[in-house]
């Protein structure tokens, strides 16, 4: 959309002393996330830019920005730290990018819970909580850079999900404080099931201002890498370890050779050629049980952080930065042609499904599994790497997964429904009608709002009408 589509001069006047920036280079930087993980999104979204960025530092300033944009009809795209992968924080309709990084305070820590502003970085929240012997239950692999608001608005699971499940599980978000885009904007407190109205909604129906999250007891986690010559043995071990509830752990990831050897460069000396690896974070009290369990399953202990010098352990990146979408990032740093998928292996057939798809696509789509508690059962998500050739072949690979009964949450789409949701979320749509009646919050990301007649059965790529980057393609 052209930059003269909105009255930015009038907007700046109304915002007064709230910091704004309209320098094209800075606006372009703040109009981006990690969309370039996907060659499809890179092609579609490379030209997307906002017109101005606002940097509120208080709740009152956020409300002033929303009110001014509402009065002038300027779209608002909220942004945390910009660590998302699907264009969630990219302003498809231009307008204002609302940078929430200035709302970064940890407001309250109590037994079992923490309340923080949306822009607070997850690692900073944990650092504050550790003073009371507590830590967050869940965090993404971007823990050191991602904000709590961004994680809730754009994420779904992560490190800790093997024990606690995902953000959609009741109790993993205690409450949210949200600003609406009504005129005038309201502030709402959402608790219990209500938080799902705005969780993983990309900021399309409300601006998260504060989050209250549950805490677990803090732990000095031991990091371990276990090796297997056979991929099926590695997955069976990981699944069985996940079922051992008495062995306290925070992470179980399986990554097929040669991915670790090719891309985990700083851990390379611990990774024999051809070895498939299981990455584990476990509590010190579980160490002996873990060792015995691993030996009984034929696993080879390749690395354990408590068995190397403190200097050696400190020289390595945290183990969680080899997992979840950091696996993709490390591969991209070596081979820019790599991309990835996001899949689910439904319980109770997860091991059979993994075996079938790995036999079918293993060399072209090397396996990467994240074991989690999903609907109370141990199973796993897949974040396999893809040796990308063409978009057409990528769609064929997706179709092959789905034909095997493996749902794909398509990271090469920027809408809620085509990516993580798989269908319209009626509660989120209803809340948008209430909280954003003019449709100014992050336009183009919720198909049910933009195009209620959209036909999911055709699997057609939806392009926001103001985004003149491409034509609709058959998938």
Secondary structure, 3 states (H helix, E strand, C coil): CCHHHCCHHHHHHHHCCCCEECCHHHHHHHCCCCHHHCHHHHHHHCCCCCCEEECCCCHHHHHHHHHHHHHHCCCEEEECCCCCCCCCCCCCCCCEEEECCCCCCEEEEECCEEEEECCCEHHHHHHHHHCCCEEECCECCCCCCCEHHHHHHHCCCCECHHHHCCCCCCCCCCEEEEECCCCCCCEEEEEHHHHHHCCCCCCCCCEEEEEEEEEEECCCCEEEEEEECCHHHHHHHHHHHHCCCCCCEEEEEEECCCHHHHHCHHHHHHCCCCCEEEEEEECHHHHHHHHHHHHHCCCEEEEEHHHCCHHHHHCCCCHHHHCCHHHHHHHHHHCCCEEECCEEECCCCHHHHHHHHHHHHCCCCCCEEEEEEECCEEEEEECCEEECCCHHHHHHHHHHHHHCCCCECCCCCCCCHHHHHCCCCHHHHHHHHHHCCCCCECCCCCHHHHCCCCCHHHCECCCCCCCCCCCCCEC
